[in-house]
Amino acid sequence: MTVSNEGMLSWRGLETWYRILGDANDPRTPVIVCHGGPGATHDEVESIGELSRSGRRVVLYDQVGNGRSSLRPDAPADFWTVALFLDELRLLVEHVGLDDGYHLAGHSWGGMLAMEHALHRPAGLRSLVLCNTKPSLTGPGGGAGGVDLSTEQGQRFMEAFMAEHVCRVQPPPDGYLRTAAARRAHPEVFTAMNGPSPFELVGNLRGWDVTPRLGEIEVPALVVTGTYDLIPPDVARDLAARLPTARLALFEHSSHMPFVEEPDRFLAVVGDFLDDVDRRR
């Protein structure tokens, strides 16, 4: 029987909301999904939860500071760190009882978090699905070609950029819109960790880089990318090449969100990968 259970993880005076989809009796290894941002919500990746249609359990959650989890609008910027979100993920794995086996899927920032998690070599981690992500945020903070994003021209530039390189489904799906609304209402996490805009990497994540350590990730990985992704496919190819056991999946008609741009193929490719990992154990 396919079910949907919601709950709260309480930790350090914070609460993390989660939802478990799928059949509690399905023998296959469950999947935990880390959404992007930083500062997005599970709504953005809720279509990955469709992996549960076959019965496999899928855990979606809102990272603390976002969505239905605890909000801390007055927290200082240095409160929001990679270590905070790593602790949250580790505790969530324990709380939902998946210590003995789970796959981890991460989108964008969630993929960065997934790689960091894997570098701690948790005993229960079986594989990584790294969607539209990269292993390094080194280099200059970026820019929007001299466009002032606070102006009407800047807003038009941003809308066009997002429609071309973030989500090519128009009008955008409800989950995408709910995430965008949540981030506008509470931009604290994104601003602290990234900066005032996607083109200004001046926050706590600037300089983050796990590239030299990718060879330490021993679990199988599926690296997902889109032809029009804001993170160029060549970055994904290099990431897959540096991981000891990885395969690459290119979605030719997608940008940054193939799980909504090519959902049927996405679910088939990821589902086959997870089944293959399970069979090999």
Residue, then its C-alpha position, 0 to 999 in steps of 0.5 A: m500500500t502506498v502511503s504518505n506520512e509526515g513528521m517533525l525531527s526535533w533537534r537543538g531547539l529546531e524542527t525539521w519537517y519531512r514526508i515519507l512516500g511509498d510502501a512501508n513494506d517495499p524491500r527496496t532501499p529508500v531514497i532521501v531527497c535534498h532540495g536545492g537553494p540554499g533556501a528552497t523547499h521540498d516543493e521544488v523537487e516534489s516530482i522526484g517523490e514520484l519514484s514512490r509510485s512503484g512502492r519504493r519509499v522516498v523521504l522529502y524534507d524542508q531543510v531548516g530555515n525553509g518551508r515547514s521547518s523552523l524559520r530563524p529570520d533573526a539568526p546571524a549569517d554565520f548560523w547558516t553553515v554546511a555543517l548545520f545542514l550536514d548535522e540535520l541530514r545525519l539526524l534525519v537519517e537516524h530519526v526515520g530509521l534508515d541508518d542501515g540503508y538509503h540512497l541520497a538524491g540531491h539537486s543543485w545545492g542539495g547535490m553539494l550537501a549530498m557529496e559532503h555527506a558521502l565524504h563522511r562515509p556513513a555506513g548506510l549510504r548506498s548511492l548518490v543521485l547528483c542532479n544539476t550540481k557541481p563540486s566547487l564554488t571557487g573563483p569570482g563571485g559572478g555577475a549579471g553582465g552589468v545588469d542591475l537586477s533591482t531595475e525593471q530591465g534587470q527583472r526581465f533579464m532574470e525572468a528570461f534567464m530562469a526560463e532558459h536555464v532553470c526551468r523550461v516548462q512554461p508556465p512553471p509548475d506549482g512546486y517551482l512557484r511555491t518554492a519561489a514564493a517561500r524563498r521570497a518570504h524568507p530569503e535569509v538562508f539564501t542570502a547568508m549562504n549565497g548572496p543577494s542574487p544567484f549571480e553574486l556568490v559572496g556568502n558563506l558558500r564562497g570558496w567551497d570546494v570538494t573537488p580534491r576529495l571526490g576520489e574518496i566517495e566510494v558509493p555508486a553515483l548517477v550524475v544528472t545534467g541538462t543541455y541548457d543547465l545553468i551549470p554547464p554539462d561539461v561540469a557534470r561530465d568532469l564530476a562524473a569522471r572524477l568520481p570512482t564509480a559514476r555514470l552520466a545522464l544527459f537530458e537533452h531537452s532540459s535545463h536545471m530541473p529535468f525531473v519536471e522538464e522530462p519527468d518520465r525519462f527522469l524517473a525511468v533513468v533514476g529508477d533503473f539506476l537505483d534498482d541496479v545498485d540494489r541488485r548488486r548488494 
